[in-house]
Amino acid sequence: MTTITVNAFDFQALQLFIAKKEVRYWLNGFHVNREWLAATDGKVLMRIFHGCDVGDDFPEDGYILEPVKVATKRAPDGNDPVVTLSLERQLTPMASGAQLVTPKLELSANNSPAVVRLEFQPGQFPDIERIIPNRDTAKPVANYFNPEYFELVGKAAKLLCKAMDIKDGMVTTLGESKQATLFKIPQRADVDIVVMPMNPREWGSV
C-alpha cells in the first residue's frame, strides 16, 4: 500500500484550483502522481510536491480523484492537521485464472475519525510540466491578468503559509510576455502556482 501525506491546509489550497462543472471532465478533480498533487481549471494551476515514496505498483500516470473538503482544525493531540491518501490495488481471482486489479483509494485525517473513499475521475490529466515556466531561467515580466486569479492565489498562499505557521507570506512572479506566469511563494519551494495571462484586447485596449 502507498500512503501520501500532506498538510491539511496545503490540501485545501489545492482544492481551490479544481475546475467546477468543466466540460473537460478530467479537470473536475485533482491529480496525484509519483511526485506531486496537482489541480487546474485550464487557466490557473497548482502543484505541490509531496515528497513521499510510492510503491512499485503505483501507476506512472497516477490518478485523477474527485474533490473533497477536509477540516483544517488541529488534531486532538495538538498536532498540525494532516491528510493521508491511502492507495492500494486489490486483486480478485477470476474464473479464467486471471486476476482483476481494482484500485482502492481512501482519504483520512488525523483530526477526524471519518475515512473517505475517493472516486476516480476518468480521462488523461494534462501535461502540466510543459506549461510551468522554468524557475531558474524565467525573468520577472509585466503581463495582463484576470484580477480574480490574484484573489485565488492570495487565498491559496494564505493556506500554504498557515501550514508552516507563517503569518504573512509573499508572492513573486516569473514568466515571459504573453505566456504562462509562475507565481512562487518564497517560503514554499515545494509549491508551483501558474496563471495564464489575458489579451489586453479583451478589455477593449489595444
N, C-alpha and C positions, 0 to 999 in steps of 0.2 A: 504494500500500500504506500502511496505517495501522500505526504502532507505538506502543504504550503501555508505558511503562517505570515500574516501581515497585521499591522496595527489597524484597529477598527476605524480610526479617523482617516487613515490612508484609503481604506476600502470604501468609505462613504464618499471621499473626494472623487474616487474613480467612478462611482455611480452617477455623478453629475454629468459625465461625458457620454453616457449611453443614449443612443437615439430613442425617440419615442414615436411609435406608430410609423416608423420609416418603411417605405415600400421595399427597400433593400433590407429584408427582414434579418439578415445576418448582423446588422448593426444594432439591432434591438436587444443586445446582450453584451456582456464583457468577455474578453478573450483571455485565457490562461494558457501559457505555453511553458517551455522548459526554463525560460529566463525571466519572464515578466507577466504582469497583468496589464491589460490594455482595454481602452474603450474609446470609441469615436462615433460621431454622428455624421461624419463626412466633411465637416467644416472646422471642428476642433477635435483634438485627441489628447489623451493622456496615457502614458505607460509608466508603470512602477516596477523596477527590478526587485524581485522578491528574495533573491539570494539563497534559495532553498535547493537542496539536492533532490532531484526527482528520480523515480525508479526507471529501470531499463524498459519497462512496458509502457511508459508514458509516450503517447504518440508525438511525432515530430511537429505536426500541425496544431497540437493542443486541442482545446475545447472552447466552443462558444457557449456561454451559460446565461441563463435568464437573470435579469436584475433582481437584487434582493437587498432590502434595508437591514441594517444591523444597529443595535444600540451602541452608543459611544460613551456610556457611563462606565466608571471604573468597576473592576471586578470586586466581588465581596471581600477578597483578601487585600484590597487596596492597590493591586497591580494595574498597570495600564490595560485598557480594553484590547483584546487580541482576537482576531478572526482566524480560524483554521479551516482550510479546504482539504477534505479527505478524498483522495481519488484512488479507486481500485477497480480492477477488472474481474468480474465474476465469471467463472467458467461453468457452463451447464452441459452435461453429456447429451448427445442427440442419438436417435435410433441408428443413424448412419455410421455411428462411431466417431463422428467429428464432435467438436465442442463449440457451443455457442458462446461468444465473448460479449458480455454486457457490461459496459462501464457503469460504475456506481459512484456518484459524486455527492458529497454532503458538506454542509457548512455548519460549523459550531463556533460558539464564542465563549470566552471564559467568564463573561458577565451575564450569561443566560443559560438556563438548562435546556432550552429548545435546540433540536437538531433539524436543520432544513435540508430537505432533499432537493438538489439542484437539477433543473431540467435543461436539456440541450436545446440550443438554437441551431437549426440547420444552416448550411452554407459555408462559404470559404471566407475567412476574415481577411481584409485587405492587407497587402504588404506594406506595413507602416514604416518599415526601416528605410524604404526608398524616399519617403516623404520628409522624414525628420532631418533638418539641417545638421551638418557636422558641427558639433560644439567647438571643435578645435580650430576650424578654418573659417567658419562663418563670422561675419562682421556686423556690428550694430548698424541698423539701417532704418530710415523713416519709411513707413508703409501706411496703408489705409485699412482700418479695421472696423467691423461692426462693433459698436461700444458695448453691446450686450455680452460679447465674448469676454470683455475685460471684467465684467461683473462675475462671470463664470470662473475665470481664472482666479479672481480675488477670493471667491468662496472656497475654491479648492486649496489655494495657498494657505488660507486660514486653518483649514482642517489639517493639512500636511504639516504645518508648523506646530499646531497644537499637539500632534502626535509626539513631538520632541520637546514639549514644554517651552516652546519659543513664542513669546508674546507678539512680537512684531516681525514679520517676515518681509523680505524684499523680493522683487521680481526684475529680472533682466531679460532683454530680448536679443536674439541673434538670428540673422536671416539675410536673404538677398531681396532686392527690389522686385515686387510683384510675385514673390514666391512664398511658400510656407515659412512662417516665422517661429522659431523656437523660443519659448518662454522658460527661463530657468529660475528656480529658487535657490540662491547660493547655498543655503543650509541643507538642501536636499539634492545631492548629486545623483541619487538613485531615481529621480523623477524627471520625465520629459513631458512638457505640455506644448502642443503645436496649434497655432491658429492660422487659418487660411486668410489671406488678405482679400479686400474687396476692390473692385474697379471704381475709381472716383466718379466715373460717369454714372454710376448707379445713384448718385446723389444729385445728378444734374450738373456736375462740374466737368471741366474739360481736362 
